[in-house]
Amino acid sequence: MAERARRGRGGLVAGALGLAALAGLAWAARDVPAALGGRLTGARAERVRRSPQFHDGAFHNPADVRTTIADPGRNLVWELLFGKHRRRPTRPVPVLRPDTGAGTGDGRDLAVVWYGHASALVEIEGGRVLIDPVWSERCSPSGSIGPRRLHAPPVRLDELPPVDAILISHDHYDHLDMATVRGLRDTQSAPFLVPLGIGAHLDRWGVPAERIIELDWTESHRVAGLTITATAAQHFSGRGLRRDGTLWASWVVAGAHRRVFYTGDSGYFPGYAEIGETYGPFDVTLTQIGAYDRAWPNIHMFPEEAVAAHLDVRGGLLLPVHWCTFNLALHDWAEPVNRLWREAKARGVRLAVPRPGERVVVDAPPPVDAWWDHIA
């Protein structure tokens, strides 16, 4: 009798634990359906189908390159779980609070505030352009699981100054974040300039149609005296099981006197020289340097390739992005910037490596001081 009662209590406990686990999974997945974004329909889908980059039901890169992850004979999962790389800093990342009100009135002013990862604010000739803003704690469809920030955002989203345009390079979670988009929908009035198809995600998240500007490669939009142009990149897209249903892009931000180039996520490809010839030279490039690996060499640049891309587009100052904030690859946390600094010195490239939140005046950048060394 006692044994039966004990087993009964054990079954109740196991059942309660099972229900709690299911409740936990439901809680972790509560935002996933919305975060996956919207579906292409109607006029938007028709426009996508007319793009030279779209055929066989998907967007394609300029060259036929592999964009899947593969390295035969190598166990990437084992490396991820048990590898010896130091993929996190050993101490807190220094974060600065930027002064974004200074110097925006001069018609030739140019400055960049890097907020971490690929998120940045470009102050150009009195205008402000926000790039790939991600303020969430995780870059994931769920707020409970997925890669977590290694440092806090330098400012709250509602503390950003008024901006004139918000650029998105592609729809991966570390570049397009639902919560951040919704926050900017409510706190800003600027249009979102996005590659083809991404407007479907913004639609689902409540961004008004008049604030969504979708562009194909080489198409431009004028705002606040600036010409903003979507340019080619070598990458892929997708927020769920389907890949390449939306376009990816790099961006040119051009004023009357100053020019900025942002690579977005991309492997190194011949298109950089064409971009430099058509739209350059650039006063500053925001160039992707992190989350690379030989298992995916065509979709993220190695640091040495980032320097080559900067030179191809005829860049002046190189400001690296896509490192420091999220742990997305197998290399050491500080390896991208160390390799970049070495290559930049070897090739005579001007370099600025700001702390998250640090404002860089392009004509008078701070010297590179290896601030990351003592926390790597």
Secondary structure, DSSP 8 states (H G I E B T S, - for coil): -HHHHHHHHHHHHHHHHHHHHHHHHHHHTTTHHHHT-----HHHHHHHHTSTTEETTEE--SS----S---TT--HHHHHHH-----S-SS---------STT-SSTT-EEEEEEETTEEEEEETTEEEEES---SSBSSSSSSSS-B-SS--SS-GGGS---SEEE----STTT--HHHHHHHHHH----EEEETTTHHHHHHTT--GGGEEEE-TT-EEEETTEEEEEE-------SSS--SSS---EEEEE-SS-EEEE--S----THHHHHHHHH--EEEEEEE-SS--TTSTTTS--HHHHHHHHHHTTEEEEEEES-SSS--SSS-TTHHHHHHHHHHHHHT-EE----TT-EEETTS------TTGGG-
